[in-house]
Amino acid sequence: MVRIVLDAGHGGHDPGAVANGLKEKDLTLSIVKHIGRLLSEYEGVEVHYTRTDDRFLELSERAEIANKLKADYFISVHINAGG
């Protein structure tokens, strides 16, 4: 069994990058949920999330979730903005 923890960057009061009416926190959550759906189709893969809604988690809380679950992989999704 491979245990994967997916982390949608930002959330809650921390929107991340904001441009063109889009917020990084919303996009990363959507991307992570999509990745989770795809990965869950594989036999022997267990998918967990640090968040599945719009809430703020400290970086240490995100790592703690993965460590408590004894994750084999921790994937954190972010979208950077350039000036």
C-alpha positions in Angstrom: 0.0 0.0 0.0 1.3 3.4 -1.0 0.0 6.3 1.1 0.0 9.7 -0.5 -0.9 13.0 1.2 -2.0 15.8 -1.1 -1.7 19.4 0.1 -3.5 22.2 -1.5 -1.4 25.3 -0.9 -2.7 28.3 1.0 -6.3 28.5 2.2 -8.6 30.4 4.5 -7.3 33.9 5.2 -4.2 33.2 3.0 -5.3 33.4 -0.7 -1.8 33.0 -2.1 -1.3 34.6 -5.5 -4.3 36.6 -6.8 -4.7 37.7 -10.4 -7.4 38.0 -13.0 -10.1 37.2 -10.5 -8.4 33.9 -9.5 -7.0 32.9 -6.1 -4.2 30.4 -5.8 -5.9 28.7 -2.8 -9.0 27.9 -4.9 -7.0 26.6 -7.9 -4.7 24.4 -5.8 -7.7 22.9 -4.0 -9.3 22.1 -7.3 -6.1 20.6 -8.7 -5.4 18.5 -5.6 -9.0 17.1 -5.6 -8.5 16.1 -9.3 -5.2 14.5 -8.7 -6.7 12.6 -5.7 -9.5 11.3 -7.9 -7.0 10.1 -10.5 -4.7 8.4 -8.0 -7.5 6.7 -6.1 -8.3 4.7 -9.2 -5.0 2.8 -8.8 -5.0 -0.4 -6.7 -2.8 -0.2 -3.7 -2.9 3.6 -3.5 -4.4 5.3 -0.4 -5.0 9.1 -0.9 -5.3 11.6 2.0 -5.6 15.4 2.0 -4.4 18.1 4.3 -7.5 20.1 3.5 -10.6 19.5 1.4 -12.2 22.9 2.0 -11.2 26.6 2.4 -9.3 26.5 5.7 -5.9 27.8 6.7 -3.3 25.4 8.0 0.2 26.3 9.2 3.0 24.6 7.3 3.9 22.6 10.5 0.3 21.3 10.6 0.5 20.1 7.0 3.7 18.2 7.7 2.2 16.8 11.0 -0.7 15.4 9.0 1.6 13.6 6.6 3.8 12.4 9.4 0.9 11.0 11.5 -0.4 9.2 8.5 3.1 7.8 7.8 2.9 9.1 4.2 5.1 7.6 1.6 4.7 10.7 -0.5 3.7 14.3 0.4 2.7 16.5 -2.6 2.1 20.2 -2.1 0.6 22.1 -5.0 1.3 25.8 -5.5 1.0 28.2 -8.4 3.5 31.0 -8.4 2.9 34.4 -10.0 5.5 36.4 -11.8 5.6 40.1 -12.2 
